[in-house]
Structures are given as C-alpha cells and as structure tokens.
Amino acid sequence: MSGARGFVIAVDGPAASGKGTIAVELARAYGLPHLDSGLLYRAVGVTLQQAGGDLGDEAAAVETARRLDPARLDDEAFRTRAAGEAASRVAIYPAVRAALRDFQRAFASQAAGAVIDGRDIGTVIAPDAPAKLYVTATPQVRARRRWLQLQKSGEAVRFEDVLADIEKRDARDAGRADAPMRPASDAVLLDTSEMTISAAADAARRIVETALSRWKSSRQG
C-alpha cells in the first residue's frame, strides 16, 4: 500500500468467518499492531444510536464517523449482535467509509507494519499489502459460531435469527456500490468451515510465512 514501510497483513472475510481471531493470532505471532476495522463501523453505528440518531440518516452517520474517538473501541457495547447489525447499516454509506478510510490507511502505514482485518482491506485500504488472506466459511457454520458467542456472552437469541442476520449482512455487503465484499485478486482463500480455530490459525501462519519470505526477498533485491 501507498506509503507503507512495514509488513502488512490484510485479513478479509464475511462476518463470523474467523478472520478476527486469525488476525489476533497473526498479530501476536509476528509482533505487529492489530486493528479490527469492523469495530470502527460498530462504533459509528452504536454511537449514533446512543445519541438518539437514526441509522437511516446518512448525514448523521457520516458526522458520527468523522468525530469517532478510536480510544473508545474497547467498549463492550460494540461487540453485541445489535452492534453488528448497526455496523452493517452504516457501512453501506460511501461517505462513512471514506471518513474511516484515512484512519485505517494511517494505521496500515506504520513503520512496524500491521495486521488489519475487515471486508475491504486487501482491495481498498491496503491493496499493496504483502500478505492477503480471505477467510470464509459457510453461512450455517458462521451463524453457529456467532450464535455460540452470543450465548456465551448472555444474549438470548435463536440460531435461526442469527443465520438470517448473517445472510442479510452478506447480501448488503455484496451490494455495496463503492466496495462490494470480495476477495482481492491476489488474496489466498482460507475456508475455515471444517477447521478448528487452532487449525485455521496454523494454516494462516503458513500462508503468511510464504508471503513474508517473498516480501523479504523483494526488499533485498
């Protein structure tokens, strides 16, 4: 990516594919700072609602994105099922995405490198990232993972409702005019449908090791 000096790992994929867990593991393994870009959109949606705003109000969503305080990203309110739906609602607005794009690109341009996970990191935010993964799984598997996560956090919700949320978000993300969710042409596909978290993390590290070796060689040349 333009201006990047370190080794950047872009991890994309749909909701509950395992990309966030994999990104955290990669950041730990390589000693790199990590950004969950989805939290930015969750923060915008939840913050807008907390202020009494309407998710259908594009202008209000854009203003909220421009005023977003990154220091609040560890707020547990941003990790609920409702926050995920709110994020999907505000992420369809091109101006919201533009408002958050500079923050993400600056994060990716750190001298130390970075790991960023999201839905358009390898295609829009860091198109020149040396390592790109597209992590996916079937909607049913992803819905079950999210359902179990919500159950563990104390949210009472039916599996069927979570599956419907997943399918609705996939359709909404795929239909975005400015950056539809899709793998970068040079991303390595990692389907975690039949994998444990440990196996998926191991597979991701092998992919990154190959990319890292190639990146080091290119710098030496």
FIPALO-729613 format. One record per residue (C-alpha): residue number from 1; residue in three letters; x, y, z negated. Coordinates in Angstrom, 2 decimals. Layout:
// FIPALO-729613
+-----+-----+---------+---------+---------+
:   k :   r :    east :   north :      up :
+-----+-----+---------+---------+---------+
: NUM : Ala :       X :       Y :       Z :
...
+-----+-----+---------+---------+---------+
END
This chain:
// FIPALO-729613
+-----+-----+---------+---------+---------+
:   k :   r :    east :   north :      up :
+-----+-----+---------+---------+---------+
:   1 : Met :    0.00 :    0.00 :    0.00 :
:   2 : Ser :    0.98 :    3.51 :    0.69 :
:   3 : Gly :    3.44 :    4.84 :   -1.88 :
:   4 : Ala :    3.68 :    1.60 :   -3.85 :
:   5 : Arg :    7.13 :    0.76 :   -5.18 :
:   6 : Gly :    6.42 :   -2.35 :   -7.23 :
:   7 : Phe :    5.00 :   -5.79 :   -6.61 :
:   8 : Val :    1.22 :   -5.54 :   -6.34 :
:   9 : Ile :   -1.17 :   -8.47 :   -6.66 :
:  10 : Ala :   -4.67 :   -7.88 :   -5.28 :
:  11 : Val :   -7.28 :  -10.32 :   -6.55 :
:  12 : Asp :  -10.67 :  -10.04 :   -4.87 :
:  13 : Gly :  -13.85 :  -12.06 :   -5.01 :
:  14 : Pro :  -17.53 :  -12.08 :   -5.96 :
:  15 : Ala :  -18.94 :  -11.90 :   -9.48 :
:  16 : Ala :  -18.06 :  -14.80 :  -11.84 :
:  17 : Ser :  -15.69 :  -16.40 :   -9.33 :
:  18 : Gly :  -12.94 :  -16.47 :  -11.95 :
:  19 : Lys :  -10.97 :  -13.59 :  -10.43 :
:  20 : Gly :  -10.83 :  -11.61 :  -13.67 :
:  21 : Thr :   -9.45 :  -14.48 :  -15.74 :
:  22 : Ile :   -6.96 :  -15.32 :  -13.00 :
:  23 : Ala :   -5.87 :  -11.68 :  -12.76 :
:  24 : Val :   -5.28 :  -11.51 :  -16.52 :
:  25 : Glu :   -3.19 :  -14.70 :  -16.37 :
:  26 : Leu :   -1.15 :  -13.38 :  -13.45 :
:  27 : Ala :   -0.52 :  -10.08 :  -15.23 :
:  28 : Arg :    0.69 :  -11.98 :  -18.29 :
:  29 : Ala :    2.87 :  -14.33 :  -16.25 :
:  30 : Tyr :    4.60 :  -11.55 :  -14.31 :
:  31 : Gly :    4.60 :   -8.85 :  -16.99 :
:  32 : Leu :    2.51 :   -6.46 :  -14.89 :
:  33 : Pro :   -0.18 :   -3.94 :  -15.93 :
:  34 : His :   -3.70 :   -5.11 :  -15.11 :
:  35 : Leu :   -6.82 :   -3.23 :  -14.03 :
:  36 : Asp :  -10.28 :   -4.76 :  -13.81 :
:  37 : Ser :  -11.73 :   -2.37 :  -11.23 :
:  38 : Gly :  -15.22 :   -3.72 :  -11.85 :
:  39 : Leu :  -15.10 :   -2.15 :  -15.30 :
:  40 : Leu :  -14.87 :    1.26 :  -13.65 :
:  41 : Tyr :  -18.18 :    0.70 :  -11.91 :
:  42 : Arg :  -19.74 :   -0.85 :  -15.00 :
:  43 : Ala :  -18.61 :    2.19 :  -16.97 :
:  44 : Val :  -20.17 :    4.55 :  -14.45 :
:  45 : Gly :  -23.49 :    2.70 :  -14.47 :
:  46 : Val :  -23.75 :    2.30 :  -18.23 :
:  47 : Thr :  -22.54 :    5.85 :  -18.95 :
:  48 : Leu :  -25.12 :    7.23 :  -16.54 :
:  49 : Gln :  -27.88 :    5.25 :  -18.24 :
:  50 : Gln :  -26.70 :    6.23 :  -21.72 :
:  51 : Ala :  -27.02 :    9.87 :  -20.66 :
:  52 : Gly :  -30.62 :    9.25 :  -19.60 :
:  53 : Gly :  -29.81 :    9.22 :  -15.90 :
:  54 : Asp :  -31.29 :    7.13 :  -13.10 :
:  55 : Leu :  -29.17 :    4.56 :  -11.25 :
:  56 : Gly :  -31.05 :    5.55 :   -8.11 :
:  57 : Asp :  -29.79 :    9.13 :   -8.38 :
:  58 : Glu :  -26.69 :    9.13 :   -6.19 :
:  59 : Ala :  -25.62 :   12.67 :   -7.09 :
:  60 : Ala :  -25.74 :   11.88 :  -10.82 :
:  61 : Ala :  -23.81 :    8.65 :  -10.28 :
:  62 : Val :  -21.11 :   10.50 :   -8.34 :
:  63 : Glu :  -20.78 :   13.16 :  -11.03 :
:  64 : Thr :  -20.52 :   10.44 :  -13.70 :
:  65 : Ala :  -17.76 :    8.71 :  -11.70 :
:  66 : Arg :  -15.81 :   11.95 :  -11.39 :
:  67 : Arg :  -15.99 :   12.54 :  -15.14 :
:  68 : Leu :  -15.27 :    8.93 :  -16.16 :
:  69 : Asp :  -12.92 :    8.53 :  -19.12 :
:  70 : Pro :  -10.65 :    5.49 :  -18.49 :
:  71 : Ala :   -9.93 :    5.33 :  -22.24 :
:  72 : Arg :  -13.46 :    4.00 :  -22.75 :
:  73 : Leu :  -13.04 :    0.93 :  -20.57 :
:  74 : Asp :  -12.72 :   -1.42 :  -23.53 :
:  75 : Asp :  -16.30 :   -0.64 :  -24.65 :
:  76 : Glu :  -18.19 :   -3.94 :  -25.07 :
:  77 : Ala :  -21.30 :   -2.29 :  -23.62 :
:  78 : Phe :  -19.62 :   -2.52 :  -20.22 :
:  79 : Arg :  -19.46 :   -6.33 :  -20.33 :
:  80 : Thr :  -23.13 :   -7.22 :  -20.62 :
:  81 : Arg :  -25.40 :   -8.68 :  -17.95 :
:  82 : Ala :  -27.18 :   -5.32 :  -17.68 :
:  83 : Ala :  -23.85 :   -3.56 :  -17.16 :
:  84 : Gly :  -23.06 :   -5.87 :  -14.27 :
:  85 : Glu :  -26.35 :   -5.04 :  -12.60 :
:  86 : Ala :  -25.79 :   -1.32 :  -13.19 :
:  87 : Ala :  -22.32 :   -1.57 :  -11.64 :
:  88 : Ser :  -23.72 :   -3.23 :   -8.53 :
:  89 : Arg :  -26.32 :   -0.47 :   -8.22 :
:  90 : Val :  -23.87 :    2.45 :   -8.36 :
:  91 : Ala :  -21.16 :    0.71 :   -6.31 :
:  92 : Ile :  -23.28 :    0.96 :   -3.16 :
:  93 : Tyr :  -22.77 :    4.74 :   -3.08 :
:  94 : Pro :  -19.75 :    5.62 :   -0.87 :
:  95 : Ala :  -19.13 :    8.82 :   -2.84 :
:  96 : Val :  -18.93 :    6.88 :   -6.12 :
:  97 : Arg :  -16.42 :    4.53 :   -4.55 :
:  98 : Ala :  -14.43 :    7.49 :   -3.23 :
:  99 : Ala :  -14.41 :    9.10 :   -6.69 :
: 100 : Leu :  -12.91 :    5.96 :   -8.23 :
: 101 : Arg :  -10.58 :    5.12 :   -5.35 :
: 102 : Asp :   -7.85 :    7.60 :   -6.27 :
: 103 : Phe :   -7.65 :    6.22 :   -9.81 :
: 104 : Gln :   -7.26 :    2.68 :   -8.53 :
: 105 : Arg :   -4.66 :    3.63 :   -5.94 :
: 106 : Ala :   -2.64 :    5.55 :   -8.51 :
: 107 : Phe :   -2.73 :    2.50 :  -10.80 :
: 108 : Ala :   -1.51 :    0.28 :   -7.94 :
: 109 : Ser :    1.33 :    2.71 :   -7.15 :
: 110 : Gln :    3.11 :    2.28 :  -10.48 :
: 111 : Ala :    6.82 :    1.60 :  -10.17 :
: 112 : Ala :    6.40 :   -1.55 :  -12.25 :
: 113 : Gly :    3.81 :   -2.96 :   -9.88 :
: 114 : Ala :    0.32 :   -4.03 :  -10.88 :
: 115 : Val :   -2.40 :   -6.64 :  -10.79 :
: 116 : Ile :   -5.83 :   -5.33 :   -9.78 :
: 117 : Asp :   -8.99 :   -7.37 :   -9.41 :
: 118 : Gly :  -12.19 :   -6.34 :   -7.71 :
: 119 : Arg :  -14.10 :   -6.63 :   -4.46 :
: 120 : Asp :  -12.14 :   -4.46 :   -2.03 :
: 121 : Ile :   -8.64 :   -4.27 :   -3.47 :
: 122 : Gly :   -6.90 :   -6.07 :   -0.63 :
: 123 : Thr :   -8.93 :   -4.37 :    2.08 :
: 124 : Val :   -9.36 :   -0.78 :    0.83 :
: 125 : Ile :   -7.41 :    0.02 :   -2.34 :
: 126 : Ala :   -4.15 :   -1.82 :   -1.66 :
: 127 : Pro :   -4.18 :   -3.03 :    1.95 :
: 128 : Asp :   -0.37 :   -3.42 :    1.92 :
: 129 : Ala :   -0.21 :   -5.39 :   -1.34 :
: 130 : Pro :    2.42 :   -8.14 :   -1.00 :
: 131 : Ala :    0.19 :  -10.72 :   -2.69 :
: 132 : Lys :   -3.52 :  -11.05 :   -1.93 :
: 133 : Leu :   -5.94 :  -13.65 :   -3.23 :
: 134 : Tyr :   -9.63 :  -14.03 :   -2.52 :
: 135 : Val :  -11.13 :  -16.04 :   -5.35 :
: 136 : Thr :  -14.54 :  -17.58 :   -4.77 :
: 137 : Ala :  -16.92 :  -20.34 :   -5.88 :
: 138 : Thr :  -20.45 :  -21.39 :   -5.01 :
: 139 : Pro :  -23.27 :  -19.18 :   -6.32 :
: 140 : Gln :  -24.51 :  -22.03 :   -8.54 :
: 141 : Val :  -21.10 :  -22.52 :  -10.16 :
: 142 : Arg :  -20.61 :  -18.79 :  -10.62 :
: 143 : Ala :  -24.08 :  -18.42 :  -12.13 :
: 144 : Arg :  -23.42 :  -21.22 :  -14.60 :
: 145 : Arg :  -20.15 :  -19.62 :  -15.68 :
: 146 : Arg :  -21.81 :  -16.27 :  -16.21 :
: 147 : Trp :  -24.77 :  -17.89 :  -17.99 :
: 148 : Leu :  -22.46 :  -19.72 :  -20.41 :
: 149 : Gln :  -20.52 :  -16.49 :  -21.01 :
: 150 : Leu :  -23.72 :  -14.60 :  -21.79 :
: 151 : Gln :  -24.94 :  -17.38 :  -24.07 :
: 152 : Lys :  -21.67 :  -17.26 :  -25.97 :
: 153 : Ser :  -21.98 :  -13.51 :  -26.43 :
: 154 : Gly :  -25.50 :  -13.89 :  -27.82 :
: 155 : Glu :  -27.55 :  -12.79 :  -24.79 :
: 156 : Ala :  -30.66 :  -14.93 :  -24.34 :
: 157 : Val :  -31.19 :  -15.35 :  -20.62 :
: 158 : Arg :  -32.39 :  -18.12 :  -18.30 :
: 159 : Phe :  -29.96 :  -19.73 :  -15.89 :
: 160 : Glu :  -32.41 :  -19.11 :  -13.03 :
: 161 : Asp :  -32.38 :  -15.38 :  -13.76 :
: 162 : Val :  -28.58 :  -15.26 :  -13.78 :
: 163 : Leu :  -28.47 :  -17.12 :  -10.45 :
: 164 : Ala :  -30.96 :  -14.64 :   -8.99 :
: 165 : Asp :  -28.74 :  -11.77 :  -10.22 :
: 166 : Ile :  -25.67 :  -13.32 :   -8.60 :
: 167 : Glu :  -27.41 :  -13.82 :   -5.27 :
: 168 : Lys :  -28.83 :  -10.30 :   -5.32 :
: 169 : Arg :  -25.44 :   -8.77 :   -6.08 :
: 170 : Asp :  -23.79 :  -10.80 :   -3.33 :
: 171 : Ala :  -26.32 :   -9.54 :   -0.80 :
: 172 : Arg :  -25.92 :   -5.95 :   -1.98 :
: 173 : Asp :  -22.11 :   -6.11 :   -1.89 :
: 174 : Ala :  -22.07 :   -7.73 :    1.54 :
: 175 : Gly :  -24.34 :   -4.99 :    2.88 :
: 176 : Arg :  -22.22 :   -2.03 :    1.79 :
: 177 : Ala :  -21.63 :    0.18 :    4.81 :
: 178 : Asp :  -18.20 :    1.55 :    3.83 :
: 179 : Ala :  -16.54 :   -1.54 :    2.35 :
: 180 : Pro :  -18.52 :   -4.77 :    2.62 :
: 181 : Met :  -17.20 :   -7.53 :    0.38 :
: 182 : Arg :  -14.98 :   -9.78 :    2.48 :
: 183 : Pro :  -11.51 :  -11.34 :    2.25 :
: 184 : Ala :   -8.59 :   -9.36 :    3.63 :
: 185 : Ser :   -7.31 :  -10.96 :    6.83 :
: 186 : Asp :   -4.04 :  -11.86 :    5.08 :
: 187 : Ala :   -5.54 :  -12.98 :    1.75 :
: 188 : Val :   -5.19 :  -16.56 :    0.56 :
: 189 : Leu :   -8.56 :  -18.13 :   -0.20 :
: 190 : Leu :   -8.84 :  -19.84 :   -3.58 :
: 191 : Asp :  -12.10 :  -21.74 :   -4.12 :
: 192 : Thr :  -12.45 :  -22.44 :   -7.84 :
: 193 : Ser :  -15.77 :  -24.30 :   -7.64 :
: 194 : Glu :  -14.23 :  -27.62 :   -8.69 :
: 195 : Met :  -11.37 :  -26.21 :  -10.77 :
: 196 : Thr :  -10.85 :  -25.68 :  -14.46 :
: 197 : Ile :   -9.58 :  -22.25 :  -15.47 :
: 198 : Ser :   -6.14 :  -23.73 :  -16.10 :
: 199 : Ala :   -6.01 :  -25.39 :  -12.67 :
: 200 : Ala :   -7.20 :  -22.21 :  -10.96 :
: 201 : Ala :   -4.55 :  -20.12 :  -12.75 :
: 202 : Asp :   -1.85 :  -22.60 :  -11.74 :
: 203 : Ala :   -3.00 :  -22.51 :   -8.11 :
: 204 : Ala :   -3.00 :  -18.71 :   -8.18 :
: 205 : Arg :    0.54 :  -18.61 :   -9.56 :
: 206 : Arg :    1.76 :  -20.87 :   -6.76 :
: 207 : Ile :    0.20 :  -18.53 :   -4.21 :
: 208 : Val :    1.81 :  -15.51 :   -5.85 :
: 209 : Glu :    5.21 :  -17.21 :   -6.11 :
: 210 : Thr :    5.21 :  -17.70 :   -2.34 :
: 211 : Ala :    4.25 :  -14.05 :   -1.80 :
: 212 : Leu :    6.83 :  -12.84 :   -4.32 :
: 213 : Ser :    9.61 :  -14.78 :   -2.60 :
: 214 : Arg :    8.61 :  -13.32 :    0.76 :
: 215 : Trp :    8.44 :   -9.80 :   -0.72 :
: 216 : Lys :   11.89 :  -10.09 :   -2.33 :
: 217 : Ser :   13.37 :  -11.34 :    0.94 :
: 218 : Ser :   11.87 :   -8.44 :    2.88 :
: 219 : Arg :   13.36 :   -5.92 :    0.43 :
: 220 : Gln :   16.80 :   -7.50 :    0.65 :
: 221 : Gly :   16.65 :   -7.42 :    4.43 :
+-----+-----+---------+---------+---------+
END
